[in-house]
Amino acid sequence: MKRKNYRVKVKLIFETTMDHSQTSMKKAQEDVNRVLTDYLKNRKLNILNLFEDKPPHIIYKVEKKND
């Protein structure tokens, strides 16, 4: 049987909540976005520490790879 090549894309969706005080929802979202972006830039930190013990929601997409 001949093997075929496939490209599998995996999307992990982690959810968490953060309490934050700010003058508007938009500013609170920008602050949290800045914190997460800075956290992700530091490769020495483990991203899983940001999220609760719930497993991520996993989405798979499989397509045939054109060689």
PDB file of N, CA, C and O in Angstrom:
ATOM      1  N   MET A   1       0.843  -1.169   0.000  1.00  0.00           N
ATOM      2  CA  MET A   1       0.000   0.000   0.000  1.00  0.00           C
ATOM      3  C   MET A   1       0.896   1.243   0.000  1.00  0.00           C
ATOM      4  O   MET A   1       1.816   1.360   0.809  1.00  0.00           O
ATOM      5  N   LYS A   2       0.616   2.144  -0.901  1.00  0.00           N
ATOM      6  CA  LYS A   2       1.420   3.356  -1.018  1.00  0.00           C
ATOM      7  C   LYS A   2       1.002   4.373   0.049  1.00  0.00           C
ATOM      8  O   LYS A   2      -0.181   4.633   0.267  1.00  0.00           O
ATOM      9  N   ARG A   3       2.002   4.923   0.691  1.00  0.00           N
ATOM     10  CA  ARG A   3       1.737   5.928   1.723  1.00  0.00           C
ATOM     11  C   ARG A   3       1.523   7.284   1.073  1.00  0.00           C
ATOM     12  O   ARG A   3       2.190   7.627   0.097  1.00  0.00           O
ATOM     13  N   LYS A   4       0.614   8.030   1.606  1.00  0.00           N
ATOM     14  CA  LYS A   4       0.320   9.372   1.099  1.00  0.00           C
ATOM     15  C   LYS A   4       0.747  10.379   2.150  1.00  0.00           C
ATOM     16  O   LYS A   4       0.766  10.085   3.345  1.00  0.00           O
ATOM     17  N   ASN A   5       1.083  11.553   1.692  1.00  0.00           N
ATOM     18  CA  ASN A   5       1.496  12.616   2.609  1.00  0.00           C
ATOM     19  C   ASN A   5       0.305  13.525   2.908  1.00  0.00           C
ATOM     20  O   ASN A   5      -0.445  13.916   2.014  1.00  0.00           O
ATOM     21  N   TYR A   6       0.160  13.840   4.162  1.00  0.00           N
ATOM     22  CA  TYR A   6      -0.902  14.729   4.601  1.00  0.00           C
ATOM     23  C   TYR A   6      -0.315  15.830   5.458  1.00  0.00           C
ATOM     24  O   TYR A   6       0.668  15.625   6.170  1.00  0.00           O
ATOM     25  N   ARG A   7      -0.914  16.974   5.384  1.00  0.00           N
ATOM     26  CA  ARG A   7      -0.543  18.092   6.257  1.00  0.00           C
ATOM     27  C   ARG A   7      -1.657  18.214   7.289  1.00  0.00           C
ATOM     28  O   ARG A   7      -2.828  18.375   6.945  1.00  0.00           O
ATOM     29  N   VAL A   8      -1.275  18.135   8.546  1.00  0.00           N
ATOM     30  CA  VAL A   8      -2.251  18.214   9.631  1.00  0.00           C
ATOM     31  C   VAL A   8      -1.991  19.501  10.407  1.00  0.00           C
ATOM     32  O   VAL A   8      -0.909  19.707  10.957  1.00  0.00           O
ATOM     33  N   LYS A   9      -2.999  20.356  10.439  1.00  0.00           N
ATOM     34  CA  LYS A   9      -2.909  21.587  11.229  1.00  0.00           C
ATOM     35  C   LYS A   9      -3.649  21.354  12.533  1.00  0.00           C
ATOM     36  O   LYS A   9      -4.757  20.818  12.548  1.00  0.00           O
ATOM     37  N   VAL A  10      -3.030  21.758  13.611  1.00  0.00           N
ATOM     38  CA  VAL A  10      -3.621  21.590  14.930  1.00  0.00           C
ATOM     39  C   VAL A  10      -3.769  22.967  15.550  1.00  0.00           C
ATOM     40  O   VAL A  10      -2.815  23.744  15.594  1.00  0.00           O
ATOM     41  N   LYS A  11      -4.949  23.261  16.020  1.00  0.00           N
ATOM     42  CA  LYS A  11      -5.216  24.546  16.669  1.00  0.00           C
ATOM     43  C   LYS A  11      -5.600  24.263  18.112  1.00  0.00           C
ATOM     44  O   LYS A  11      -6.569  23.549  18.373  1.00  0.00           O
ATOM     45  N   LEU A  12      -4.849  24.818  19.040  1.00  0.00           N
ATOM     46  CA  LEU A  12      -5.142  24.664  20.466  1.00  0.00           C
ATOM     47  C   LEU A  12      -5.783  25.952  20.961  1.00  0.00           C
ATOM     48  O   LEU A  12      -5.245  27.040  20.757  1.00  0.00           O
ATOM     49  N   ILE A  13      -6.912  25.826  21.598  1.00  0.00           N
ATOM     50  CA  ILE A  13      -7.592  27.001  22.144  1.00  0.00           C
ATOM     51  C   ILE A  13      -7.613  26.868  23.662  1.00  0.00           C
ATOM     52  O   ILE A  13      -8.293  26.004  24.215  1.00  0.00           O
ATOM     53  N   PHE A  14      -6.859  27.736  24.320  1.00  0.00           N
ATOM     54  CA  PHE A  14      -6.823  27.768  25.773  1.00  0.00           C
ATOM     55  C   PHE A  14      -7.730  28.898  26.243  1.00  0.00           C
ATOM     56  O   PHE A  14      -7.771  29.967  25.634  1.00  0.00           O
ATOM     57  N   GLU A  15      -8.440  28.660  27.308  1.00  0.00           N
ATOM     58  CA  GLU A  15      -9.298  29.701  27.861  1.00  0.00           C
ATOM     59  C   GLU A  15      -8.947  29.927  29.318  1.00  0.00           C
ATOM     60  O   GLU A  15      -8.696  28.984  30.067  1.00  0.00           O
ATOM     61  N   THR A  16      -8.934  31.186  29.705  1.00  0.00           N
ATOM     62  CA  THR A  16      -8.719  31.548  31.094  1.00  0.00           C
ATOM     63  C   THR A  16      -9.410  32.879  31.343  1.00  0.00           C
ATOM     64  O   THR A  16      -9.812  33.551  30.393  1.00  0.00           O
ATOM     65  N   THR A  17      -9.552  33.261  32.572  1.00  0.00           N
ATOM     66  CA  THR A  17     -10.123  34.564  32.899  1.00  0.00           C
ATOM     67  C   THR A  17      -9.114  35.334  33.730  1.00  0.00           C
ATOM     68  O   THR A  17      -8.358  34.752  34.508  1.00  0.00           O
ATOM     69  N   MET A  18      -9.110  36.620  33.562  1.00  0.00           N
ATOM     70  CA  MET A  18      -8.241  37.496  34.341  1.00  0.00           C
ATOM     71  C   MET A  18      -9.077  38.664  34.828  1.00  0.00           C
ATOM     72  O   MET A  18      -9.767  39.310  34.040  1.00  0.00           O
ATOM     73  N   ASP A  19      -9.018  38.933  36.107  1.00  0.00           N
ATOM     74  CA  ASP A  19      -9.700  40.109  36.651  1.00  0.00           C
ATOM     75  C   ASP A  19      -8.774  41.305  36.509  1.00  0.00           C
ATOM     76  O   ASP A  19      -7.585  41.218  36.818  1.00  0.00           O
ATOM     77  N   HIS A  20      -9.323  42.427  36.039  1.00  0.00           N
ATOM     78  CA  HIS A  20      -8.490  43.600  35.802  1.00  0.00           C
ATOM     79  C   HIS A  20      -9.334  44.852  35.965  1.00  0.00           C
ATOM     80  O   HIS A  20     -10.455  44.917  35.462  1.00  0.00           O
ATOM     81  N   SER A  21      -8.808  45.833  36.656  1.00  0.00           N
ATOM     82  CA  SER A  21      -9.512  47.107  36.845  1.00  0.00           C
ATOM     83  C   SER A  21      -8.954  48.132  35.876  1.00  0.00           C
ATOM     84  O   SER A  21      -7.739  48.285  35.750  1.00  0.00           O
ATOM     85  N   GLN A  22      -9.844  48.830  35.196  1.00  0.00           N
ATOM     86  CA  GLN A  22      -9.437  49.854  34.237  1.00  0.00           C
ATOM     87  C   GLN A  22     -10.641  50.752  33.986  1.00  0.00           C
ATOM     88  O   GLN A  22     -11.754  50.424  34.397  1.00  0.00           O
ATOM     89  N   THR A  23     -10.432  51.874  33.320  1.00  0.00           N
ATOM     90  CA  THR A  23     -11.522  52.830  33.101  1.00  0.00           C
ATOM     91  C   THR A  23     -12.485  52.406  32.002  1.00  0.00           C
ATOM     92  O   THR A  23     -13.618  52.887  31.973  1.00  0.00           O
ATOM     93  N   SER A  24     -12.078  51.531  31.108  1.00  0.00           N
ATOM     94  CA  SER A  24     -12.979  51.050  30.063  1.00  0.00           C
ATOM     95  C   SER A  24     -12.623  49.610  29.703  1.00  0.00           C
ATOM     96  O   SER A  24     -11.532  49.127  30.004  1.00  0.00           O
ATOM     97  N   MET A  25     -13.570  48.940  29.051  1.00  0.00           N
ATOM     98  CA  MET A  25     -13.338  47.551  28.637  1.00  0.00           C
ATOM     99  C   MET A  25     -12.211  47.477  27.614  1.00  0.00           C
ATOM    100  O   MET A  25     -11.399  46.552  27.635  1.00  0.00           O
ATOM    101  N   LYS A  26     -12.169  48.451  26.727  1.00  0.00           N
ATOM    102  CA  LYS A  26     -11.134  48.440  25.687  1.00  0.00           C
ATOM    103  C   LYS A  26      -9.741  48.575  26.303  1.00  0.00           C
ATOM    104  O   LYS A  26      -8.816  47.871  25.897  1.00  0.00           O
ATOM    105  N   LYS A  27      -9.582  49.472  27.277  1.00  0.00           N
ATOM    106  CA  LYS A  27      -8.283  49.649  27.929  1.00  0.00           C
ATOM    107  C   LYS A  27      -7.896  48.406  28.730  1.00  0.00           C
ATOM    108  O   LYS A  27      -6.725  48.026  28.761  1.00  0.00           O
ATOM    109  N   ALA A  28      -8.872  47.778  29.375  1.00  0.00           N
ATOM    110  CA  ALA A  28      -8.588  46.539  30.117  1.00  0.00           C
ATOM    111  C   ALA A  28      -8.121  45.452  29.157  1.00  0.00           C
ATOM    112  O   ALA A  28      -7.169  44.729  29.451  1.00  0.00           O
ATOM    113  N   GLN A  29      -8.783  45.334  28.017  1.00  0.00           N
ATOM    114  CA  GLN A  29      -8.387  44.334  27.022  1.00  0.00           C
ATOM    115  C   GLN A  29      -6.996  44.621  26.495  1.00  0.00           C
ATOM    116  O   GLN A  29      -6.206  43.693  26.318  1.00  0.00           O
ATOM    117  N   GLU A  30      -6.671  45.884  26.237  1.00  0.00           N
ATOM    118  CA  GLU A  30      -5.335  46.253  25.755  1.00  0.00           C
ATOM    119  C   GLU A  30      -4.267  45.929  26.795  1.00  0.00           C
ATOM    120  O   GLU A  30      -3.191  45.444  26.445  1.00  0.00           O
ATOM    121  N   ASP A  31      -4.554  46.192  28.071  1.00  0.00           N
ATOM    122  CA  ASP A  31      -3.598  45.869  29.138  1.00  0.00           C
ATOM    123  C   ASP A  31      -3.325  44.364  29.211  1.00  0.00           C
ATOM    124  O   ASP A  31      -2.174  43.936  29.294  1.00  0.00           O
ATOM    125  N   VAL A  32      -4.388  43.574  29.179  1.00  0.00           N
ATOM    126  CA  VAL A  32      -4.231  42.124  29.258  1.00  0.00           C
ATOM    127  C   VAL A  32      -3.512  41.612  28.013  1.00  0.00           C
ATOM    128  O   VAL A  32      -2.663  40.727  28.112  1.00  0.00           O
ATOM    129  N   ASN A  33      -3.838  42.152  26.859  1.00  0.00           N
ATOM    130  CA  ASN A  33      -3.157  41.765  25.621  1.00  0.00           C
ATOM    131  C   ASN A  33      -1.666  42.062  25.712  1.00  0.00           C
ATOM    132  O   ASN A  33      -0.845  41.249  25.288  1.00  0.00           O
ATOM    133  N   ARG A  34      -1.314  43.206  26.255  1.00  0.00           N
ATOM    134  CA  ARG A  34       0.097  43.584  26.406  1.00  0.00           C
ATOM    135  C   ARG A  34       0.819  42.627  27.353  1.00  0.00           C
ATOM    136  O   ARG A  34       1.950  42.221  27.086  1.00  0.00           O
ATOM    137  N   VAL A  35       0.171  42.270  28.448  1.00  0.00           N
ATOM    138  CA  VAL A  35       0.778  41.342  29.409  1.00  0.00           C
ATOM    139  C   VAL A  35       1.018  39.978  28.757  1.00  0.00           C
ATOM    140  O   VAL A  35       2.100  39.407  28.885  1.00  0.00           O
ATOM    141  N   LEU A  36       0.006  39.463  28.058  1.00  0.00           N
ATOM    142  CA  LEU A  36       0.146  38.155  27.415  1.00  0.00           C
ATOM    143  C   LEU A  36       1.196  38.185  26.302  1.00  0.00           C
ATOM    144  O   LEU A  36       1.974  37.241  26.165  1.00  0.00           O
ATOM    145  N   THR A  37       1.225  39.245  25.517  1.00  0.00           N
ATOM    146  CA  THR A  37       2.212  39.358  24.445  1.00  0.00           C
ATOM    147  C   THR A  37       3.623  39.397  25.008  1.00  0.00           C
ATOM    148  O   THR A  37       4.515  38.727  24.489  1.00  0.00           O
ATOM    149  N   ASP A  38       3.832  40.172  26.059  1.00  0.00           N
ATOM    150  CA  ASP A  38       5.151  40.227  26.690  1.00  0.00           C
ATOM    151  C   ASP A  38       5.528  38.872  27.289  1.00  0.00           C
ATOM    152  O   ASP A  38       6.684  38.454  27.216  1.00  0.00           O
ATOM    153  N   TYR A  39       4.550  38.191  27.877  1.00  0.00           N
ATOM    154  CA  TYR A  39       4.804  36.871  28.456  1.00  0.00           C
ATOM    155  C   TYR A  39       5.221  35.883  27.372  1.00  0.00           C
ATOM    156  O   TYR A  39       6.146  35.095  27.571  1.00  0.00           O
ATOM    157  N   LEU A  40       4.545  35.923  26.233  1.00  0.00           N
ATOM    158  CA  LEU A  40       4.847  34.984  25.151  1.00  0.00           C
ATOM    159  C   LEU A  40       6.188  35.266  24.493  1.00  0.00           C
ATOM    160  O   LEU A  40       6.801  34.355  23.937  1.00  0.00           O
ATOM    161  N   LYS A  41       6.652  36.496  24.543  1.00  0.00           N
ATOM    162  CA  LYS A  41       7.952  36.832  23.950  1.00  0.00           C
ATOM    163  C   LYS A  41       9.108  36.227  24.742  1.00  0.00           C
ATOM    164  O   LYS A  41      10.177  35.980  24.185  1.00  0.00           O
ATOM    165  N   ASN A  42       8.903  35.988  26.031  1.00  0.00           N
ATOM    166  CA  ASN A  42       9.936  35.408  26.873  1.00  0.00           C
ATOM    167  C   ASN A  42       9.874  33.895  26.736  1.00  0.00           C
ATOM    168  O   ASN A  42       9.002  33.261  27.330  1.00  0.00           O
ATOM    169  N   ARG A  43      10.772  33.311  25.973  1.00  0.00           N
ATOM    170  CA  ARG A  43      10.730  31.879  25.663  1.00  0.00           C
ATOM    171  C   ARG A  43      11.052  30.989  26.865  1.00  0.00           C
ATOM    172  O   ARG A  43      10.814  29.783  26.812  1.00  0.00           O
ATOM    173  N   LYS A  44      11.576  31.544  27.920  1.00  0.00           N
ATOM    174  CA  LYS A  44      11.926  30.736  29.088  1.00  0.00           C
ATOM    175  C   LYS A  44      10.719  30.433  29.968  1.00  0.00           C
ATOM    176  O   LYS A  44      10.781  29.548  30.821  1.00  0.00           O
ATOM    177  N   LEU A  45       9.630  31.155  29.768  1.00  0.00           N
ATOM    178  CA  LEU A  45       8.444  30.962  30.592  1.00  0.00           C
ATOM    179  C   LEU A  45       7.547  29.894  29.973  1.00  0.00           C
ATOM    180  O   LEU A  45       7.477  29.767  28.751  1.00  0.00           O
ATOM    181  N   ASN A  46       6.877  29.146  30.801  1.00  0.00           N
ATOM    182  CA  ASN A  46       5.978  28.086  30.344  1.00  0.00           C
ATOM    183  C   ASN A  46       4.571  28.658  30.195  1.00  0.00           C
ATOM    184  O   ASN A  46       3.974  29.115  31.169  1.00  0.00           O
ATOM    185  N   ILE A  47       4.047  28.630  28.976  1.00  0.00           N
ATOM    186  CA  ILE A  47       2.718  29.207  28.720  1.00  0.00           C
ATOM    187  C   ILE A  47       1.612  28.492  29.489  1.00  0.00           C
ATOM    188  O   ILE A  47       0.588  29.099  29.805  1.00  0.00           O
ATOM    189  N   LEU A  48       1.803  27.225  29.791  1.00  0.00           N
ATOM    190  CA  LEU A  48       0.755  26.489  30.492  1.00  0.00           C
ATOM    191  C   LEU A  48       0.526  27.012  31.902  1.00  0.00           C
ATOM    192  O   LEU A  48      -0.515  26.738  32.500  1.00  0.00           O
ATOM    193  N   ASN A  49       1.483  27.760  32.443  1.00  0.00           N
ATOM    194  CA  ASN A  49       1.307  28.334  33.780  1.00  0.00           C
ATOM    195  C   ASN A  49       0.224  29.411  33.801  1.00  0.00           C
ATOM    196  O   ASN A  49      -0.301  29.737  34.866  1.00  0.00           O
ATOM    197  N   LEU A  50      -0.115  29.966  32.639  1.00  0.00           N
ATOM    198  CA  LEU A  50      -1.143  31.010  32.574  1.00  0.00           C
ATOM    199  C   LEU A  50      -2.559  30.450  32.653  1.00  0.00           C
ATOM    200  O   LEU A  50      -3.497  31.178  32.975  1.00  0.00           O
ATOM    201  N   PHE A  51      -2.715  29.172  32.364  1.00  0.00           N
ATOM    202  CA  PHE A  51      -4.044  28.612  32.221  1.00  0.00           C
ATOM    203  C   PHE A  51      -4.347  27.633  33.337  1.00  0.00           C
ATOM    204  O   PHE A  51      -3.452  27.051  33.949  1.00  0.00           O
ATOM    205  N   GLU A  52      -5.635  27.472  33.580  1.00  0.00           N
ATOM    206  CA  GLU A  52      -6.076  26.553  34.616  1.00  0.00           C
ATOM    207  C   GLU A  52      -5.799  25.119  34.174  1.00  0.00           C
ATOM    208  O   GLU A  52      -5.262  24.891  33.090  1.00  0.00           O
ATOM    209  N   ASP A  53      -6.158  24.179  34.995  1.00  0.00           N
ATOM    210  CA  ASP A  53      -5.863  22.772  34.716  1.00  0.00           C
ATOM    211  C   ASP A  53      -6.757  22.163  33.645  1.00  0.00           C
ATOM    212  O   ASP A  53      -6.661  20.965  33.375  1.00  0.00           O
ATOM    213  N   LYS A  54      -7.616  22.955  33.036  1.00  0.00           N
ATOM    214  CA  LYS A  54      -8.489  22.431  31.986  1.00  0.00           C
ATOM    215  C   LYS A  54      -7.673  22.177  30.722  1.00  0.00           C
ATOM    216  O   LYS A  54      -6.815  22.984  30.366  1.00  0.00           O
ATOM    217  N   PRO A  55      -7.935  21.069  30.048  1.00  0.00           N
ATOM    218  CA  PRO A  55      -7.218  20.823  28.790  1.00  0.00           C
ATOM    219  C   PRO A  55      -7.711  21.783  27.706  1.00  0.00           C
ATOM    220  O   PRO A  55      -8.842  22.263  27.776  1.00  0.00           O
ATOM    221  N   PRO A  56      -6.888  22.064  26.720  1.00  0.00           N
ATOM    222  CA  PRO A  56      -7.309  22.967  25.651  1.00  0.00           C
ATOM    223  C   PRO A  56      -8.320  22.303  24.725  1.00  0.00           C
ATOM    224  O   PRO A  56      -8.394  21.077  24.636  1.00  0.00           O
ATOM    225  N   HIS A  57      -9.083  23.122  24.051  1.00  0.00           N
ATOM    226  CA  HIS A  57      -9.968  22.638  22.993  1.00  0.00           C
ATOM    227  C   HIS A  57      -9.092  22.460  21.755  1.00  0.00           C
ATOM    228  O   HIS A  57      -8.392  23.392  21.358  1.00  0.00           O
ATOM    229  N   ILE A  58      -9.120  21.282  21.144  1.00  0.00           N
ATOM    230  CA  ILE A  58      -8.218  20.976  20.026  1.00  0.00           C
ATOM    231  C   ILE A  58      -9.029  20.840  18.749  1.00  0.00           C
ATOM    232  O   ILE A  58     -10.026  20.119  18.701  1.00  0.00           O
ATOM    233  N   ILE A  59      -8.584  21.550  17.708  1.00  0.00           N
ATOM    234  CA  ILE A  59      -9.221  21.482  16.395  1.00  0.00           C
ATOM    235  C   ILE A  59      -8.186  20.976  15.402  1.00  0.00           C
ATOM    236  O   ILE A  59      -7.071  21.493  15.342  1.00  0.00           O
ATOM    237  N   TYR A  60      -8.556  19.960  14.620  1.00  0.00           N
ATOM    238  CA  TYR A  60      -7.659  19.386  13.625  1.00  0.00           C
ATOM    239  C   TYR A  60      -8.173  19.703  12.228  1.00  0.00           C
ATOM    240  O   TYR A  60      -9.379  19.714  11.985  1.00  0.00           O
ATOM    241  N   LYS A  61      -7.253  19.959  11.324  1.00  0.00           N
ATOM    242  CA  LYS A  61      -7.598  20.126   9.918  1.00  0.00           C
ATOM    243  C   LYS A  61      -6.588  19.317   9.113  1.00  0.00           C
ATOM    244  O   LYS A  61      -5.382  19.548   9.204  1.00  0.00           O
ATOM    245  N   VAL A  62      -7.087  18.366   8.323  1.00  0.00           N
ATOM    246  CA  VAL A  62      -6.215  17.503   7.553  1.00  0.00           C
ATOM    247  C   VAL A  62      -6.441  17.767   6.070  1.00  0.00           C
ATOM    248  O   VAL A  62      -7.579  17.806   5.602  1.00  0.00           O
ATOM    249  N   GLU A  63      -5.360  17.947   5.346  1.00  0.00           N
ATOM    250  CA  GLU A  63      -5.449  18.119   3.903  1.00  0.00           C
ATOM    251  C   GLU A  63      -4.331  17.332   3.246  1.00  0.00           C
ATOM    252  O   GLU A  63      -3.267  17.126   3.830  1.00  0.00           O
ATOM    253  N   LYS A  64      -4.584  16.907   2.051  1.00  0.00           N
ATOM    254  CA  LYS A  64      -3.574  16.141   1.317  1.00  0.00           C
ATOM    255  C   LYS A  64      -2.463  17.080   0.897  1.00  0.00           C
ATOM    256  O   LYS A  64      -2.716  18.160   0.364  1.00  0.00           O
ATOM    257  N   LYS A  65      -1.253  16.670   1.136  1.00  0.00           N
ATOM    258  CA  LYS A  65      -0.095  17.498   0.808  1.00  0.00           C
ATOM    259  C   LYS A  65       0.278  17.295  -0.662  1.00  0.00           C
ATOM    260  O   LYS A  65       0.438  16.164  -1.122  1.00  0.00           O
ATOM    261  N   ASN A  66       0.412  18.381  -1.373  1.00  0.00           N
ATOM    262  CA  ASN A  66       0.805  18.310  -2.790  1.00  0.00           C
ATOM    263  C   ASN A  66       2.320  18.324  -2.890  1.00  0.00           C
ATOM    264  O   ASN A  66       2.974  19.263  -2.435  1.00  0.00           O
ATOM    265  N   ASP A  67       2.868  17.291  -3.482  1.00  0.00           N
ATOM    266  CA  ASP A  67       4.322  17.212  -3.638  1.00  0.00           C
ATOM    267  C   ASP A  67       4.740  17.590  -5.040  1.00  0.00           C
ATOM    268  O   ASP A  67       5.930  17.581  -5.354  1.00  0.00           O
TER     269      ASP A  67
END
